[in-house]
Amino acid sequence: MTDVLPQPDCSLKAVCEPLERCCLDRLEDSGSKRPPNTGARLWGRVRSKLLRHKLDPQTVETKNWHTDVIEMNGIKVEFSMKFTSRDMSLKRTPSKKQTGVFGVKISVVTKRERSKVPYIVRQCVEEVEKRGIEEVGIYRISGVATDIQALKAVFDANNKDILLMLSDMDINAIAGTLKLYFRELPEPLLTDRLYPAFMEGIALSDPAAKENCMMHLLRSLPDPNLITFLFLLEHLKRVAEKEPINKMSLHNLATVFGPTLLRPSEVESKAHLTSAADIWSHDVMAQVQVLLYYLQHPPISFAELKRNTLYFSTDV
């Protein structure tokens, strides 16, 4: 049996290649003809089985490890899986860091940089728009974990070689670094405080009331959060304009970024979640819908938001 241990953010290619090499070695030893794409087909079976287990309510209710084996053309893949609740895997912990950008409040970073939008956000967006906006599955396909961690370290150290490294790095790793930055903020970009109001606002059935509420909530954000959100929003709209090529619609982008930019605090999660099965569905669709609402909205100006003083209670 050959051990193939995929990392959380590794690419399909990174897993298939060792499986292919192993399969080729085995078949050369036996003098057999090599079946095409054995590694990819075998990993496809593994992913399919993992997905079935993930969606099985009995699986998500247990905290025990589940072991399974899949065999193809003399290659045996044995894997173990255990369900980790969403509130643990996406848990944000307060950072005591005074330097770097990952895990540091966005207001601290922008003040230190004397910028309106964090440097890491501006540079990643610029690079994606320069050479990745037509990449199929941009933001949906994961970059290689080691590349993302290397970029994270460079941005945290404010290394002078950042731009050179960005220009040489795989575009999916750069997209993954941007997602990681938002995921590791001490609180979501749209804030813990406003989360319940966003959930209630998106559920309003009257279009005018929803518009007033959703715009009021944006005005309620701290300026660094709002300016960064609007900057990201316009970038994602430009990515979606290339949907015929990159296959990333507004809905696809909202699905990728919604739960990262907006999700309940640890207190909210504990107050509302009653079973493991709820974890997969609790508010996720609403988080996606909130971002999709803003993505489908006509351009939103920071100056216009600040000029417009509609007093709409967040207690809707």
C-alpha positions in Angstrom: 0.0 0.0 0.0 1.2 3.5 -0.8 0.6 6.4 1.5 -0.7 9.5 -0.2 -1.5 12.3 2.3 -3.2 15.3 0.7 -3.0 18.6 2.5 -6.1 20.7 3.1 -5.4 23.1 0.2 -3.4 20.9 -2.1 -4.3 20.7 -5.8 -5.8 17.6 -7.6 -2.6 17.4 -9.6 -0.5 17.2 -6.4 -2.4 14.2 -5.3 -2.7 12.5 -8.7 1.0 12.6 -9.6 2.2 10.4 -6.8 -0.7 8.0 -7.5 0.3 7.9 -11.2 4.0 7.3 -10.3 3.1 4.5 -8.0 0.7 2.9 -10.5 3.4 3.1 -13.2 6.0 1.5 -11.0 3.7 -1.3 -10.1 2.7 -2.0 -13.7 6.3 -1.8 -15.0 7.3 -4.5 -12.4 4.5 -6.8 -13.6 5.1 -6.0 -17.3 1.5 -4.8 -17.8 0.3 -2.0 -20.0 -0.4 1.2 -18.0 -4.1 2.2 -17.9 -4.6 5.9 -18.7 -5.1 8.5 -15.9 -5.2 5.9 -13.2 -4.1 8.4 -10.5 -6.8 10.9 -11.4 -9.5 8.2 -11.6 -8.5 6.7 -8.3 -8.4 10.1 -6.6 -11.8 10.9 -8.1 -13.2 7.8 -6.4 -11.7 8.9 -3.1 -13.2 12.4 -3.4 -16.6 10.9 -4.3 -16.5 8.6 -1.2 -15.4 11.5 1.1 -18.2 13.6 -0.2 -20.8 10.9 0.4 -19.6 10.5 4.0 -19.6 14.2 4.5 -23.2 14.5 3.5 -24.3 11.5 5.5 -26.1 12.9 8.7 -24.9 9.8 10.7 -21.3 10.7 9.8 -21.5 14.3 10.9 -23.1 13.3 14.2 -20.1 11.2 15.3 -16.8 12.5 16.5 -15.0 9.2 15.7 -12.5 8.6 12.9 -13.9 6.6 10.0 -11.4 4.5 7.9 -12.0 3.3 4.3 -10.0 1.7 1.5 -10.3 2.1 -2.2 -8.4 -0.1 -4.7 -7.6 0.3 -8.5 -5.1 -1.3 -10.7 -3.0 -2.6 -7.9 -3.0 0.7 -6.0 -4.6 0.8 -2.6 -5.6 4.1 -1.0 -6.5 3.9 2.7 -7.8 7.1 4.3 -9.3 8.2 7.6 -11.8 11.0 8.1 -13.4 12.8 11.0 -16.0 15.5 10.9 -14.8 18.8 12.4 -17.6 21.3 13.1 -17.7 24.4 11.0 -17.5 26.7 14.0 -14.2 25.0 15.0 -12.6 24.8 11.5 -13.5 28.5 10.8 -13.0 29.7 14.3 -11.5 33.2 14.6 -9.3 33.8 17.6 -8.2 37.2 18.8 -4.6 38.0 17.8 -2.0 39.7 20.1 0.2 40.4 17.1 1.5 43.9 16.8 3.1 43.3 13.4 2.2 41.6 10.2 -1.2 41.6 8.5 -2.7 38.1 9.0 -4.8 37.9 12.1 -4.5 41.6 12.8 -7.5 44.0 12.9 -8.1 45.7 9.5 -8.2 49.1 11.2 -4.8 48.5 12.8 -3.3 47.5 9.4 -4.7 50.4 7.4 -3.6 52.9 10.1 -0.1 51.4 10.2 0.1 51.5 6.4 -1.6 54.9 6.1 -3.8 53.3 3.5 -7.6 52.9 2.9 -7.3 49.3 1.8 -4.7 46.9 3.1 -1.7 46.5 0.9 -2.1 42.7 0.7 -5.7 43.1 -0.6 -4.6 45.7 -3.3 -1.7 43.6 -4.5 -3.5 40.3 -4.7 -6.4 41.9 -6.5 -4.1 43.7 -8.9 -2.2 40.5 -9.7 -5.4 38.5 -10.3 -6.8 41.2 -12.6 -3.5 41.3 -14.5 -3.1 37.6 -15.3 -5.8 35.6 -13.6 -9.1 37.1 -14.4 -9.7 34.7 -17.2 -8.4 31.7 -15.3 -11.0 28.9 -15.1 -12.3 28.5 -11.6 -10.4 31.5 -10.2 -11.1 31.7 -6.4 -12.9 28.4 -6.5 -9.8 26.2 -7.3 -7.4 26.0 -4.3 -3.8 27.0 -4.7 -1.0 24.8 -3.3 -0.9 25.2 0.5 2.9 25.6 0.7 2.8 28.5 -1.9 0.0 30.2 0.1 1.9 29.9 3.3 5.0 31.3 1.6 3.1 34.3 0.4 1.6 34.7 3.9 5.0 34.8 5.5 6.3 37.3 2.9 3.3 39.7 3.5 3.6 39.3 7.3 7.3 40.2 7.1 6.7 43.0 4.6 9.5 41.6 2.5 10.9 43.8 -0.2 10.6 40.9 -2.7 6.8 40.7 -2.4 6.2 42.1 -5.9 8.8 39.8 -7.5 7.4 36.8 -5.7 3.8 37.7 -6.7 4.8 37.9 -10.4 6.3 34.4 -10.3 3.6 32.7 -8.1 0.8 30.5 -9.4 -2.3 32.7 -9.7 -4.5 30.3 -7.7 -2.0 30.6 -4.8 -2.4 34.4 -4.9 -6.2 34.0 -5.0 -5.9 31.6 -2.0 -3.8 34.1 -0.1 -6.4 36.8 -0.5 -9.1 34.4 0.8 -6.9 33.3 3.7 -6.3 36.9 4.7 -10.0 37.6 5.1 -10.6 34.2 6.8 -7.9 35.0 9.4 -9.2 38.4 10.3 -10.0 38.5 14.1 -13.6 39.2 13.1 -15.3 39.0 9.7 -15.0 42.0 7.4 -18.8 42.7 7.8 -18.3 42.4 11.6 -19.7 40.3 14.4 -21.9 43.2 15.7 -23.9 43.6 12.5 -24.2 39.9 11.6 -27.7 39.4 13.1 -28.9 42.6 11.3 -27.5 41.4 7.9 -29.4 38.1 8.4 -32.6 39.8 9.1 -32.2 42.4 6.4 -31.6 39.9 3.6 -34.8 38.1 4.7 -37.0 41.1 4.1 -39.6 40.6 1.4 -40.3 44.3 0.6 -37.7 45.5 -1.9 -37.7 49.1 -0.7 -37.3 48.1 2.9 -34.5 45.6 2.0 -32.7 48.3 0.0 -32.9 50.8 2.9 -31.8 48.2 5.4 -28.9 46.8 3.4 -27.5 50.2 2.6 -27.9 51.4 6.2 -25.9 48.3 7.3 -23.0 49.2 5.0 -23.0 52.8 6.4 -22.8 51.2 9.9 -19.5 49.5 9.1 -16.2 51.0 10.3 -14.6 53.0 7.4 -11.7 50.6 6.8 -14.1 47.6 6.6 -16.5 49.5 4.3 -13.9 50.8 1.9 -12.2 47.4 1.7 -15.5 45.7 1.1 -16.5 48.1 -1.7 -13.0 47.6 -3.2 -13.4 43.8 -3.2 -17.0 44.1 -4.4 -15.9 45.9 -7.6 -13.1 43.4 -8.2 -15.5 40.4 -7.9 -17.8 42.1 -10.4 -15.0 42.5 -12.9 -14.1 38.8 -12.4 -17.7 37.8 -13.0 -17.7 39.9 -16.3 -15.4 37.2 -17.6 -17.8 34.4 -16.7 -17.9 33.0 -20.2 -14.2 32.3 -19.9 -13.5 31.7 -16.2 -16.8 30.1 -15.4 -17.2 32.2 -12.2 -20.6 33.8 -12.0 -21.7 36.3 -9.4 -23.4 33.4 -7.5 -20.2 31.3 -7.6 -18.2 34.1 -6.2 -20.7 34.8 -3.5 -20.6 31.2 -2.6 -16.8 31.3 -2.2 -16.6 34.6 -0.3 -19.9 35.0 1.5 -19.2 32.7 4.5 -15.7 34.2 4.8 -16.8 37.8 4.9 -19.9 37.3 7.0 -20.5 34.6 9.6 -21.7 34.4 13.2 -19.4 35.0 16.1 -18.6 32.2 18.5 -21.3 33.4 20.9 -23.9 33.5 18.1 -22.9 30.0 17.0 -23.2 28.5 20.4 -26.6 30.2 21.0 -28.2 28.9 17.8 -26.7 25.6 16.8 -28.3 22.6 18.4 -26.9 19.7 16.4 -24.0 18.9 14.1 -26.3 18.6 11.1 -27.3 22.3 11.6 -23.7 23.4 11.1 -23.6 22.8 7.4 -26.8 24.7 6.7 -27.0 27.3 9.5 -27.1 30.7 7.8 -24.8 29.7 5.0 -27.3 30.3 2.3 -28.2 33.7 3.9 -24.5 34.6 4.0 -24.2 33.8 0.3 -27.4 35.8 -0.5 -26.1 38.9 1.4 -22.9 39.1 -0.7 -24.9 38.2 -3.9 -27.3 41.1 -3.1 -24.4 43.6 -3.1 -22.7 42.0 -6.1 -26.0 42.4 -8.1 -26.5 45.9 -6.9 -25.6 48.9 -9.1 -22.2 50.4 -8.1 -22.1 51.6 -4.5 -20.1 54.7 -3.8 -18.4 55.3 -0.4 -19.0 59.0 -0.7 -22.6 58.6 -1.7 -23.2 56.2 1.2 -21.8 58.7 3.7 -23.9 61.6 2.2 -27.1 59.7 2.3 -28.5 59.7 5.8 -31.4 57.3 5.8 -32.2 56.3 9.4 -33.3 52.8 9.3 -33.2 50.7 12.5 -31.1 47.5 12.4 -33.7 46.0 14.7 -35.8 44.8 11.7 
